[in-house]
């Protein structure tokens, strides 16, 4: 009987276990993923306010790391909560060489829909601008002076590819949790080239682990992930384009 239960459990894991979850389950899934890591290091880019930071629960567990947010009021709240903070935006090497640039704030006081690229913001949202400092991910990693990190979280409203462009080749990251609007497959292709595989999705965030990781994704899970990334991408892109056309016609 026990043998049959184990066989059924293994079969279920290989064929039917879930890979796509609502965002409300993300915190618990992260806790489970890092259950064996009593200590660790994180970089949380686009952390927003403390209660919105992906790294909050890990920080409370005693993990060390760095959170990044370009909006000074958010950065101040994160500092008050005890985080080590870098206030600015992470981007490509070429853009970062400018030292600073305009940052477009949308989505309320906390700027939850803000971006370095105004063209990527929901065109129906009103925006304001501030001047922000710039840095690359490679230089950000040098700031914390570690050889590996357990969690790299990125939520930068469409500029995720720019952030990841300077991830050092071969740098050891256990999990990349990246917001992915899934309007195309470019971000996914970048991460595959860098040696990562996609294993899960929580809300708008895709989970990537090293290609040689033993993290298993079921047949149904792979099908669901591909549907989210590829099959529905044209639909999401058309929705965004309709919003832009609506905003232009109303201006």
Secondary structure, 3 states (H helix, E strand, C coil): CHHHHHHHHHHHHHHCCCCEECHHHHHHHHHHHCCCCCCCEEEEECCCCHHHCCCHHHHHCCCEEEEECCCHHHHHHHHHCCCCEECCEECCHHHHCCCEEEEEECCCCCCCCCECCHHHCCCCCCCEEEEEEEECHHHHHHHHCCCEEEEEEECCCCCHHHHHCCCCCCCEEEEEEEECCCCCCHHHHHHHHCCEEEEEEECCEEEEEECCCCCCCCHHHHHHHHHHHHHCHHHHHHHHHHHHHHHHHHC
